[in-house]
Amino acid sequence: MISFKKKEAESIKDTDFVKTDIEDMIIAYILEQSKNNNISLAQKDNITYISFRQGKIKEFLGEWYSILRLYQNNKLSSQMYEVFIQSKIKELPANKVYSSSKEEVKDLYADLFQ
């Protein structure tokens, strides 16, 4: 267990915990999908790549990749790219991922792993 001095503890914001919680949830999700043989991993030039074989994340990444390539190749304006991103954010359940509330992060975690 890590102990903090009171002053250090007061300087840590809820958003720091939220970021850590979200990262932990992503790791837990990846491990769960690995257990079910639903991901592939590859490594090249000291970079690790992950591929989801099925589900919502696979569908999102495929769609995002197509849009991102158009944007990066200057075939899609930054305004239209932003419209895509904002529409995807609005599709998320109550935008819980972007909340700074630790309780909402716990709720999202519970939703993911029911």
Distance bins in CASP14 RR format, pairs under 12 A and 6 or more apart:
PFRMAT RR
TARGET T0000
AUTHOR 0000-0000-0000
RMODE 2
METHOD distances of the structure
MODEL  1
2 8 0 0 0 0 0 1 0 0 0 0 0
2 9 0 0 0 0 0 1 0 0 0 0 0
2 12 0 0 0 0 0 1 0 0 0 0 0
3 9 0 0 0 0 1 0 0 0 0 0 0
4 10 0 0 0 0 1 0 0 0 0 0 0
4 11 0 0 0 0 1 0 0 0 0 0 0
4 12 1 0 0 1 0 0 0 0 0 0 0
4 16 0 0 0 0 0 1 0 0 0 0 0
5 11 0 0 0 0 1 0 0 0 0 0 0
5 12 0 0 0 0 0 1 0 0 0 0 0
6 12 0 0 0 0 0 1 0 0 0 0 0
8 16 0 0 0 0 0 1 0 0 0 0 0
9 16 0 0 0 0 0 1 0 0 0 0 0
9 17 0 0 0 0 0 1 0 0 0 0 0
10 16 0 0 0 0 0 1 0 0 0 0 0
12 18 0 0 0 0 0 1 0 0 0 0 0
12 19 0 0 0 0 0 1 0 0 0 0 0
12 20 0 0 0 0 1 0 0 0 0 0 0
12 102 0 0 0 0 0 1 0 0 0 0 0
13 19 0 0 0 0 1 0 0 0 0 0 0
13 20 0 0 0 0 0 1 0 0 0 0 0
13 100 1 0 0 1 0 0 0 0 0 0 0
13 102 0 0 0 0 0 1 0 0 0 0 0
14 20 0 0 0 0 0 1 0 0 0 0 0
14 21 0 0 0 0 0 1 0 0 0 0 0
14 99 0 0 0 0 1 0 0 0 0 0 0
14 100 1 0 1 0 0 0 0 0 0 0 0
14 101 1 0 0 1 0 0 0 0 0 0 0
14 102 1 0 1 0 0 0 0 0 0 0 0
14 103 0 0 0 0 1 0 0 0 0 0 0
14 104 0 0 0 0 0 1 0 0 0 0 0
14 105 0 0 0 0 1 0 0 0 0 0 0
15 21 0 0 0 0 0 1 0 0 0 0 0
15 22 0 0 0 0 0 1 0 0 0 0 0
15 98 0 0 0 0 0 1 0 0 0 0 0
15 99 0 0 0 0 1 0 0 0 0 0 0
15 100 1 0 1 0 0 0 0 0 0 0 0
15 101 0 0 0 0 1 0 0 0 0 0 0
15 102 0 0 0 0 1 0 0 0 0 0 0
15 104 0 0 0 0 0 1 0 0 0 0 0
15 105 0 0 0 0 0 1 0 0 0 0 0
16 22 0 0 0 0 0 1 0 0 0 0 0
16 23 0 0 0 0 0 1 0 0 0 0 0
16 100 0 0 0 0 1 0 0 0 0 0 0
16 102 0 0 0 0 0 1 0 0 0 0 0
16 105 0 0 0 0 0 1 0 0 0 0 0
17 23 0 0 0 0 0 1 0 0 0 0 0
17 24 0 0 0 0 0 1 0 0 0 0 0
17 99 0 0 0 0 0 1 0 0 0 0 0
17 100 0 0 0 0 1 0 0 0 0 0 0
17 101 0 0 0 0 1 0 0 0 0 0 0
17 102 1 0 1 0 0 0 0 0 0 0 0
17 103 0 0 0 0 0 1 0 0 0 0 0
17 104 0 0 0 0 0 1 0 0 0 0 0
17 105 1 0 0 1 0 0 0 0 0 0 0
17 106 0 0 0 0 0 1 0 0 0 0 0
18 24 0 0 0 0 0 1 0 0 0 0 0
18 25 0 0 0 0 0 1 0 0 0 0 0
18 96 0 0 0 0 0 1 0 0 0 0 0
18 97 0 0 0 0 1 0 0 0 0 0 0
18 98 0 0 0 0 1 0 0 0 0 0 0
18 99 1 0 0 1 0 0 0 0 0 0 0
18 100 1 0 1 0 0 0 0 0 0 0 0
18 101 1 0 0 1 0 0 0 0 0 0 0
18 102 1 0 0 1 0 0 0 0 0 0 0
18 103 0 0 0 0 0 1 0 0 0 0 0
18 104 0 0 0 0 1 0 0 0 0 0 0
18 105 1 0 1 0 0 0 0 0 0 0 0
18 106 0 0 0 0 0 1 0 0 0 0 0
18 108 0 0 0 0 1 0 0 0 0 0 0
18 109 0 0 0 0 0 1 0 0 0 0 0
19 25 0 0 0 0 0 1 0 0 0 0 0
19 26 0 0 0 0 0 1 0 0 0 0 0
19 97 0 0 0 0 0 1 0 0 0 0 0
19 98 0 0 0 0 0 1 0 0 0 0 0
19 99 0 0 0 0 0 1 0 0 0 0 0
19 100 0 0 0 0 1 0 0 0 0 0 0
19 102 0 0 0 0 0 1 0 0 0 0 0
19 105 0 0 0 0 1 0 0 0 0 0 0
20 26 0 0 0 0 0 1 0 0 0 0 0
20 27 0 0 0 0 0 1 0 0 0 0 0
20 102 0 0 0 0 0 1 0 0 0 0 0
20 105 0 0 0 0 1 0 0 0 0 0 0
21 27 0 0 0 0 0 1 0 0 0 0 0
21 28 0 0 0 0 0 1 0 0 0 0 0
21 96 0 0 0 0 0 1 0 0 0 0 0
21 97 0 0 0 0 0 1 0 0 0 0 0
21 99 0 0 0 0 0 1 0 0 0 0 0
21 100 0 0 0 0 0 1 0 0 0 0 0
21 101 0 0 0 0 0 1 0 0 0 0 0
21 102 1 0 0 1 0 0 0 0 0 0 0
21 103 0 0 0 0 0 1 0 0 0 0 0
21 104 0 0 0 0 1 0 0 0 0 0 0
21 105 1 0 1 0 0 0 0 0 0 0 0
21 106 1 0 0 1 0 0 0 0 0 0 0
21 107 0 0 0 0 0 1 0 0 0 0 0
21 108 0 0 0 0 1 0 0 0 0 0 0
21 109 1 0 0 1 0 0 0 0 0 0 0
21 110 0 0 0 0 0 1 0 0 0 0 0
21 112 0 0 0 0 0 1 0 0 0 0 0
22 28 0 0 0 0 0 1 0 0 0 0 0
22 29 0 0 0 0 0 1 0 0 0 0 0
22 96 0 0 0 0 1 0 0 0 0 0 0
22 97 1 0 0 1 0 0 0 0 0 0 0
22 98 0 0 0 0 1 0 0 0 0 0 0
22 99 0 0 0 0 1 0 0 0 0 0 0
22 100 0 0 0 0 0 1 0 0 0 0 0
22 102 0 0 0 0 0 1 0 0 0 0 0
22 104 0 0 0 0 0 1 0 0 0 0 0
22 105 1 0 0 1 0 0 0 0 0 0 0
22 106 0 0 0 0 0 1 0 0 0 0 0
22 108 0 0 0 0 1 0 0 0 0 0 0
22 109 0 0 0 0 1 0 0 0 0 0 0
22 112 0 0 0 0 0 1 0 0 0 0 0
23 29 0 0 0 0 0 1 0 0 0 0 0
23 30 0 0 0 0 0 1 0 0 0 0 0
23 97 0 0 0 0 0 1 0 0 0 0 0
23 105 0 0 0 0 0 1 0 0 0 0 0
23 109 0 0 0 0 0 1 0 0 0 0 0
24 30 0 0 0 0 0 1 0 0 0 0 0
24 31 0 0 0 0 0 1 0 0 0 0 0
24 105 0 0 0 0 1 0 0 0 0 0 0
24 106 0 0 0 0 0 1 0 0 0 0 0
24 108 0 0 0 0 0 1 0 0 0 0 0
24 109 0 0 0 0 1 0 0 0 0 0 0
24 112 0 0 0 0 0 1 0 0 0 0 0
24 113 0 0 0 0 0 1 0 0 0 0 0
25 31 0 0 0 0 0 1 0 0 0 0 0
25 32 0 0 0 0 0 1 0 0 0 0 0
25 96 0 0 0 0 0 1 0 0 0 0 0
25 97 0 0 0 0 1 0 0 0 0 0 0
25 105 1 0 0 1 0 0 0 0 0 0 0
25 106 0 0 0 0 1 0 0 0 0 0 0
25 107 0 0 0 0 0 1 0 0 0 0 0
25 108 1 0 0 1 0 0 0 0 0 0 0
25 109 1 0 1 0 0 0 0 0 0 0 0
25 110 0 0 0 0 0 1 0 0 0 0 0
25 111 0 0 0 0 0 1 0 0 0 0 0
25 112 1 0 0 1 0 0 0 0 0 0 0
25 113 0 0 0 0 1 0 0 0 0 0 0
26 32 0 0 0 0 0 1 0 0 0 0 0
26 33 0 0 0 0 0 1 0 0 0 0 0
26 50 0 0 0 0 0 1 0 0 0 0 0
26 52 0 0 0 0 0 1 0 0 0 0 0
26 57 0 0 0 0 1 0 0 0 0 0 0
26 97 0 0 0 0 0 1 0 0 0 0 0
26 105 0 0 0 0 0 1 0 0 0 0 0
26 108 0 0 0 0 0 1 0 0 0 0 0
26 109 0 0 0 0 0 1 0 0 0 0 0
26 112 0 0 0 0 1 0 0 0 0 0 0
27 33 0 0 0 0 0 1 0 0 0 0 0
27 34 0 0 0 0 0 1 0 0 0 0 0
27 50 0 0 0 0 0 1 0 0 0 0 0
27 109 0 0 0 0 0 1 0 0 0 0 0
27 112 0 0 0 0 0 1 0 0 0 0 0
28 34 0 0 0 0 0 1 0 0 0 0 0
28 35 0 0 0 0 0 1 0 0 0 0 0
28 108 0 0 0 0 0 1 0 0 0 0 0
28 109 1 0 0 1 0 0 0 0 0 0 0
28 110 0 0 0 0 0 1 0 0 0 0 0
28 112 0 0 0 0 1 0 0 0 0 0 0
28 113 1 0 0 1 0 0 0 0 0 0 0
29 35 0 0 0 0 0 1 0 0 0 0 0
29 36 0 0 0 0 0 1 0 0 0 0 0
29 38 0 0 0 0 0 1 0 0 0 0 0
29 39 0 0 0 0 1 0 0 0 0 0 0
29 50 0 0 0 0 0 1 0 0 0 0 0
29 52 0 0 0 0 1 0 0 0 0 0 0
29 55 0 0 0 0 0 1 0 0 0 0 0
29 56 0 0 0 0 0 1 0 0 0 0 0
29 57 0 0 0 0 1 0 0 0 0 0 0
29 108 0 0 0 0 0 1 0 0 0 0 0
29 109 0 0 0 0 1 0 0 0 0 0 0
29 111 0 0 0 0 0 1 0 0 0 0 0
29 112 1 0 0 1 0 0 0 0 0 0 0
29 113 1 0 0 1 0 0 0 0 0 0 0
30 36 0 0 0 0 0 1 0 0 0 0 0
30 38 0 0 0 0 1 0 0 0 0 0 0
30 39 1 0 0 1 0 0 0 0 0 0 0
30 40 0 0 0 0 0 1 0 0 0 0 0
30 41 0 0 0 0 1 0 0 0 0 0 0
30 48 0 0 0 0 0 1 0 0 0 0 0
30 50 1 0 0 1 0 0 0 0 0 0 0
30 51 0 0 0 0 0 1 0 0 0 0 0
30 52 0 0 0 0 1 0 0 0 0 0 0
30 57 0 0 0 0 1 0 0 0 0 0 0
30 112 0 0 0 0 0 1 0 0 0 0 0
31 38 0 0 0 0 0 1 0 0 0 0 0
31 39 0 0 0 0 1 0 0 0 0 0 0
31 41 0 0 0 0 0 1 0 0 0 0 0
31 50 0 0 0 0 0 1 0 0 0 0 0
31 113 0 0 0 0 0 1 0 0 0 0 0
32 38 0 0 0 0 1 0 0 0 0 0 0
32 39 0 0 0 0 1 0 0 0 0 0 0
32 52 0 0 0 0 0 1 0 0 0 0 0
32 57 0 0 0 0 0 1 0 0 0 0 0
32 109 0 0 0 0 0 1 0 0 0 0 0
32 112 0 0 0 0 1 0 0 0 0 0 0
32 113 1 0 0 1 0 0 0 0 0 0 0
32 114 0 0 0 0 0 1 0 0 0 0 0
33 39 1 0 1 0 0 0 0 0 0 0 0
33 40 0 0 0 0 0 1 0 0 0 0 0
33 41 0 0 0 0 0 1 0 0 0 0 0
33 50 0 0 0 0 1 0 0 0 0 0 0
33 51 0 0 0 0 0 1 0 0 0 0 0
33 52 1 0 0 1 0 0 0 0 0 0 0
33 53 0 0 0 0 1 0 0 0 0 0 0
33 54 0 0 0 0 1 0 0 0 0 0 0
33 55 0 0 0 0 1 0 0 0 0 0 0
33 56 0 0 0 0 0 1 0 0 0 0 0
33 57 0 0 0 0 1 0 0 0 0 0 0
33 58 0 0 0 0 0 1 0 0 0 0 0
33 112 0 0 0 0 0 1 0 0 0 0 0
33 113 0 0 0 0 0 1 0 0 0 0 0
34 40 0 0 0 0 1 0 0 0 0 0 0
34 41 0 0 0 0 1 0 0 0 0 0 0
34 50 0 0 0 0 1 0 0 0 0 0 0
34 51 0 0 0 0 0 1 0 0 0 0 0
34 52 0 0 0 0 0 1 0 0 0 0 0
34 53 0 0 0 0 0 1 0 0 0 0 0
36 52 0 0 0 0 0 1 0 0 0 0 0
36 53 0 0 0 0 1 0 0 0 0 0 0
36 54 0 0 0 0 1 0 0 0 0 0 0
36 55 0 0 0 0 0 1 0 0 0 0 0
37 52 0 0 0 0 0 1 0 0 0 0 0
37 53 1 0 0 1 0 0 0 0 0 0 0
37 54 0 0 0 0 0 1 0 0 0 0 0
38 50 0 0 0 0 0 1 0 0 0 0 0
38 51 0 0 0 0 1 0 0 0 0 0 0
38 52 1 0 0 1 0 0 0 0 0 0 0
38 53 1 0 1 0 0 0 0 0 0 0 0
38 54 1 0 1 0 0 0 0 0 0 0 0
38 55 1 0 0 1 0 0 0 0 0 0 0
38 56 0 0 0 0 0 1 0 0 0 0 0
38 57 0 0 0 0 1 0 0 0 0 0 0
38 58 0 0 0 0 1 0 0 0 0 0 0
39 48 0 0 0 0 0 1 0 0 0 0 0
39 49 0 0 0 0 0 1 0 0 0 0 0
39 50 1 0 1 0 0 0 0 0 0 0 0
39 51 1 0 0 1 0 0 0 0 0 0 0
39 52 1 0 1 0 0 0 0 0 0 0 0
39 53 1 0 0 1 0 0 0 0 0 0 0
39 54 0 0 0 0 1 0 0 0 0 0 0
39 55 0 0 0 0 0 1 0 0 0 0 0
39 57 0 0 0 0 1 0 0 0 0 0 0
39 58 0 0 0 0 1 0 0 0 0 0 0
39 61 0 0 0 0 0 1 0 0 0 0 0
40 48 0 0 0 0 0 1 0 0 0 0 0
40 49 0 0 0 0 1 0 0 0 0 0 0
40 50 1 0 0 1 0 0 0 0 0 0 0
40 51 1 0 1 0 0 0 0 0 0 0 0
40 52 0 0 0 0 1 0 0 0 0 0 0
40 53 1 0 0 1 0 0 0 0 0 0 0
40 54 0 0 0 0 0 1 0 0 0 0 0
40 58 0 0 0 0 0 1 0 0 0 0 0
41 47 0 0 0 0 0 1 0 0 0 0 0
41 48 1 0 0 1 0 0 0 0 0 0 0
41 49 1 0 0 1 0 0 0 0 0 0 0
41 50 1 0 1 0 0 0 0 0 0 0 0
41 51 1 0 0 1 0 0 0 0 0 0 0
41 52 0 0 0 0 0 1 0 0 0 0 0
41 53 0 0 0 0 0 1 0 0 0 0 0
42 48 1 0 0 1 0 0 0 0 0 0 0
42 49 1 0 1 0 0 0 0 0 0 0 0
42 50 0 0 0 0 1 0 0 0 0 0 0
42 51 1 0 0 1 0 0 0 0 0 0 0
43 49 1 0 0 1 0 0 0 0 0 0 0
43 50 0 0 0 0 0 1 0 0 0 0 0
49 61 0 0 0 0 0 1 0 0 0 0 0
50 57 0 0 0 0 1 0 0 0 0 0 0
50 58 0 0 0 0 0 1 0 0 0 0 0
50 61 0 0 0 0 1 0 0 0 0 0 0
51 57 0 0 0 0 1 0 0 0 0 0 0
51 58 1 0 0 1 0 0 0 0 0 0 0
51 61 0 0 0 0 1 0 0 0 0 0 0
51 62 0 0 0 0 0 1 0 0 0 0 0
51 65 0 0 0 0 0 1 0 0 0 0 0
52 58 1 0 1 0 0 0 0 0 0 0 0
52 59 0 0 0 0 1 0 0 0 0 0 0
52 60 0 0 0 0 1 0 0 0 0 0 0
52 61 1 0 0 1 0 0 0 0 0 0 0
52 62 0 0 0 0 1 0 0 0 0 0 0
53 59 0 0 0 0 0 1 0 0 0 0 0
53 61 0 0 0 0 0 1 0 0 0 0 0
54 61 0 0 0 0 0 1 0 0 0 0 0
55 61 0 0 0 0 1 0 0 0 0 0 0
55 62 0 0 0 0 0 1 0 0 0 0 0
56 62 0 0 0 0 0 1 0 0 0 0 0
56 63 0 0 0 0 0 1 0 0 0 0 0
56 64 0 0 0 0 0 1 0 0 0 0 0
56 88 0 0 0 0 0 1 0 0 0 0 0
56 91 0 0 0 0 1 0 0 0 0 0 0
56 92 0 0 0 0 0 1 0 0 0 0 0
56 93 0 0 0 0 0 1 0 0 0 0 0
56 112 0 0 0 0 0 1 0 0 0 0 0
57 63 0 0 0 0 0 1 0 0 0 0 0
57 64 0 0 0 0 0 1 0 0 0 0 0
57 112 0 0 0 0 0 1 0 0 0 0 0
58 64 0 0 0 0 0 1 0 0 0 0 0
58 65 0 0 0 0 0 1 0 0 0 0 0
59 65 0 0 0 0 0 1 0 0 0 0 0
59 66 0 0 0 0 0 1 0 0 0 0 0
59 88 0 0 0 0 0 1 0 0 0 0 0
59 91 0 0 0 0 0 1 0 0 0 0 0
60 66 0 0 0 0 0 1 0 0 0 0 0
60 67 0 0 0 0 0 1 0 0 0 0 0
60 68 0 0 0 0 0 1 0 0 0 0 0
60 84 0 0 0 0 0 1 0 0 0 0 0
60 85 0 0 0 0 0 1 0 0 0 0 0
60 87 0 0 0 0 0 1 0 0 0 0 0
60 88 1 0 0 1 0 0 0 0 0 0 0
60 89 0 0 0 0 0 1 0 0 0 0 0
60 91 0 0 0 0 1 0 0 0 0 0 0
60 92 0 0 0 0 0 1 0 0 0 0 0
61 67 0 0 0 0 0 1 0 0 0 0 0
61 68 0 0 0 0 1 0 0 0 0 0 0
61 88 0 0 0 0 0 1 0 0 0 0 0
62 68 0 0 0 0 1 0 0 0 0 0 0
62 69 0 0 0 0 0 1 0 0 0 0 0
62 88 0 0 0 0 0 1 0 0 0 0 0
63 69 0 0 0 0 0 1 0 0 0 0 0
63 70 0 0 0 0 0 1 0 0 0 0 0
63 84 0 0 0 0 1 0 0 0 0 0 0
63 85 0 0 0 0 0 1 0 0 0 0 0
63 87 0 0 0 0 0 1 0 0 0 0 0
63 88 0 0 0 0 1 0 0 0 0 0 0
63 91 0 0 0 0 0 1 0 0 0 0 0
64 70 0 0 0 0 0 1 0 0 0 0 0
64 71 0 0 0 0 0 1 0 0 0 0 0
64 72 0 0 0 0 0 1 0 0 0 0 0
64 81 0 0 0 0 0 1 0 0 0 0 0
64 84 1 0 0 1 0 0 0 0 0 0 0
64 85 0 0 0 0 1 0 0 0 0 0 0
64 87 0 0 0 0 0 1 0 0 0 0 0
64 88 1 0 0 1 0 0 0 0 0 0 0
64 89 0 0 0 0 0 1 0 0 0 0 0
65 71 0 0 0 0 0 1 0 0 0 0 0
65 72 0 0 0 0 0 1 0 0 0 0 0
65 84 0 0 0 0 0 1 0 0 0 0 0
66 72 0 0 0 0 0 1 0 0 0 0 0
66 73 0 0 0 0 0 1 0 0 0 0 0
66 75 0 0 0 0 0 1 0 0 0 0 0
66 76 0 0 0 0 1 0 0 0 0 0 0
66 81 0 0 0 0 0 1 0 0 0 0 0
66 84 0 0 0 0 1 0 0 0 0 0 0
67 73 0 0 0 0 0 1 0 0 0 0 0
67 75 0 0 0 0 0 1 0 0 0 0 0
67 76 1 0 0 1 0 0 0 0 0 0 0
67 77 0 0 0 0 0 1 0 0 0 0 0
67 78 0 0 0 0 0 1 0 0 0 0 0
67 80 0 0 0 0 1 0 0 0 0 0 0
67 81 1 0 0 1 0 0 0 0 0 0 0
67 82 0 0 0 0 0 1 0 0 0 0 0
67 83 0 0 0 0 1 0 0 0 0 0 0
67 84 1 0 1 0 0 0 0 0 0 0 0
67 85 0 0 0 0 1 0 0 0 0 0 0
67 87 0 0 0 0 0 1 0 0 0 0 0
67 88 0 0 0 0 1 0 0 0 0 0 0
68 75 0 0 0 0 0 1 0 0 0 0 0
68 76 0 0 0 0 1 0 0 0 0 0 0
68 78 0 0 0 0 0 1 0 0 0 0 0
68 80 0 0 0 0 0 1 0 0 0 0 0
68 81 1 0 0 1 0 0 0 0 0 0 0
68 84 0 0 0 0 1 0 0 0 0 0 0
68 85 0 0 0 0 1 0 0 0 0 0 0
68 88 0 0 0 0 0 1 0 0 0 0 0
69 75 0 0 0 0 1 0 0 0 0 0 0
69 76 0 0 0 0 1 0 0 0 0 0 0
69 81 0 0 0 0 0 1 0 0 0 0 0
70 76 1 1 0 0 0 0 0 0 0 0 0
70 77 0 0 0 0 1 0 0 0 0 0 0
70 78 0 0 0 0 0 1 0 0 0 0 0
70 80 0 0 0 0 1 0 0 0 0 0 0
70 81 0 0 0 0 1 0 0 0 0 0 0
70 84 0 0 0 0 1 0 0 0 0 0 0
71 77 0 0 0 0 1 0 0 0 0 0 0
71 78 1 0 0 1 0 0 0 0 0 0 0
71 79 0 0 0 0 0 1 0 0 0 0 0
71 80 1 0 0 1 0 0 0 0 0 0 0
71 81 1 0 1 0 0 0 0 0 0 0 0
71 82 0 0 0 0 1 0 0 0 0 0 0
71 83 0 0 0 0 0 1 0 0 0 0 0
71 84 0 0 0 0 1 0 0 0 0 0 0
71 85 0 0 0 0 1 0 0 0 0 0 0
72 78 0 0 0 0 0 1 0 0 0 0 0
72 81 0 0 0 0 1 0 0 0 0 0 0
73 81 0 0 0 0 0 1 0 0 0 0 0
74 80 0 0 0 0 0 1 0 0 0 0 0
74 81 0 0 0 0 0 1 0 0 0 0 0
75 81 0 0 0 0 0 1 0 0 0 0 0
76 82 0 0 0 0 0 1 0 0 0 0 0
76 83 0 0 0 0 1 0 0 0 0 0 0
76 84 0 0 0 0 1 0 0 0 0 0 0
76 85 0 0 0 0 0 1 0 0 0 0 0
77 83 0 0 0 0 1 0 0 0 0 0 0
77 84 0 0 0 0 0 1 0 0 0 0 0
78 84 0 0 0 0 0 1 0 0 0 0 0
78 85 0 0 0 0 0 1 0 0 0 0 0
79 85 0 0 0 0 0 1 0 0 0 0 0
79 86 0 0 0 0 0 1 0 0 0 0 0
80 86 0 0 0 0 0 1 0 0 0 0 0
80 87 0 0 0 0 0 1 0 0 0 0 0
81 87 0 0 0 0 0 1 0 0 0 0 0
81 88 0 0 0 0 0 1 0 0 0 0 0
82 88 0 0 0 0 0 1 0 0 0 0 0
82 89 0 0 0 0 0 1 0 0 0 0 0
83 89 0 0 0 0 0 1 0 0 0 0 0
83 90 0 0 0 0 0 1 0 0 0 0 0
84 90 0 0 0 0 0 1 0 0 0 0 0
84 91 0 0 0 0 0 1 0 0 0 0 0
85 91 0 0 0 0 0 1 0 0 0 0 0
85 92 0 0 0 0 0 1 0 0 0 0 0
85 98 0 0 0 0 0 1 0 0 0 0 0
86 92 0 0 0 0 0 1 0 0 0 0 0
86 95 0 0 0 0 0 1 0 0 0 0 0
86 98 0 0 0 0 0 1 0 0 0 0 0
88 95 0 0 0 0 0 1 0 0 0 0 0
88 97 0 0 0 0 0 1 0 0 0 0 0
88 98 0 0 0 0 0 1 0 0 0 0 0
89 95 1 0 0 1 0 0 0 0 0 0 0
89 96 0 0 0 0 0 1 0 0 0 0 0
89 97 0 0 0 0 1 0 0 0 0 0 0
89 98 1 0 0 1 0 0 0 0 0 0 0
90 97 0 0 0 0 0 1 0 0 0 0 0
90 98 0 0 0 0 0 1 0 0 0 0 0
91 97 0 0 0 0 0 1 0 0 0 0 0
92 98 1 0 0 1 0 0 0 0 0 0 0
92 99 0 0 0 0 0 1 0 0 0 0 0
92 104 0 0 0 0 0 1 0 0 0 0 0
92 108 0 0 0 0 1 0 0 0 0 0 0
92 111 0 0 0 0 0 1 0 0 0 0 0
92 112 0 0 0 0 0 1 0 0 0 0 0
93 99 0 0 0 0 0 1 0 0 0 0 0
93 104 0 0 0 0 0 1 0 0 0 0 0
93 107 0 0 0 0 1 0 0 0 0 0 0
93 108 1 0 0 1 0 0 0 0 0 0 0
93 110 0 0 0 0 0 1 0 0 0 0 0
93 111 1 0 0 1 0 0 0 0 0 0 0
93 112 0 0 0 0 1 0 0 0 0 0 0
94 101 0 0 0 0 0 1 0 0 0 0 0
94 104 0 0 0 0 1 0 0 0 0 0 0
94 107 0 0 0 0 1 0 0 0 0 0 0
94 108 0 0 0 0 1 0 0 0 0 0 0
94 111 0 0 0 0 1 0 0 0 0 0 0
95 101 0 0 0 0 0 1 0 0 0 0 0
95 104 0 0 0 0 1 0 0 0 0 0 0
95 108 0 0 0 0 0 1 0 0 0 0 0
96 102 0 0 0 0 0 1 0 0 0 0 0
96 103 0 0 0 0 0 1 0 0 0 0 0
96 104 1 0 1 0 0 0 0 0 0 0 0
96 105 1 0 0 1 0 0 0 0 0 0 0
96 106 0 0 0 0 1 0 0 0 0 0 0
96 107 1 0 0 1 0 0 0 0 0 0 0
96 108 1 0 1 0 0 0 0 0 0 0 0
96 109 0 0 0 0 1 0 0 0 0 0 0
96 110 0 0 0 0 0 1 0 0 0 0 0
96 111 1 0 0 1 0 0 0 0 0 0 0
96 112 0 0 0 0 0 1 0 0 0 0 0
97 104 0 0 0 0 1 0 0 0 0 0 0
97 105 0 0 0 0 1 0 0 0 0 0 0
97 107 0 0 0 0 0 1 0 0 0 0 0
97 108 1 0 0 1 0 0 0 0 0 0 0
97 109 0 0 0 0 0 1 0 0 0 0 0
97 111 0 0 0 0 0 1 0 0 0 0 0
97 112 0 0 0 0 0 1 0 0 0 0 0
98 104 0 0 0 0 1 0 0 0 0 0 0
98 105 0 0 0 0 0 1 0 0 0 0 0
98 108 0 0 0 0 0 1 0 0 0 0 0
99 105 1 0 0 1 0 0 0 0 0 0 0
99 106 0 0 0 0 0 1 0 0 0 0 0
99 107 0 0 0 0 1 0 0 0 0 0 0
99 108 0 0 0 0 1 0 0 0 0 0 0
101 107 0 0 0 0 1 0 0 0 0 0 0
101 108 0 0 0 0 0 1 0 0 0 0 0
102 108 0 0 0 0 0 1 0 0 0 0 0
102 109 0 0 0 0 0 1 0 0 0 0 0
103 109 0 0 0 0 0 1 0 0 0 0 0
103 110 0 0 0 0 0 1 0 0 0 0 0
104 110 0 0 0 0 0 1 0 0 0 0 0
104 111 0 0 0 0 0 1 0 0 0 0 0
105 111 0 0 0 0 0 1 0 0 0 0 0
105 112 0 0 0 0 0 1 0 0 0 0 0
106 112 0 0 0 0 0 1 0 0 0 0 0
106 113 0 0 0 0 0 1 0 0 0 0 0
107 113 0 0 0 0 0 1 0 0 0 0 0
107 114 0 0 0 0 0 1 0 0 0 0 0
108 114 0 0 0 0 0 1 0 0 0 0 0
END
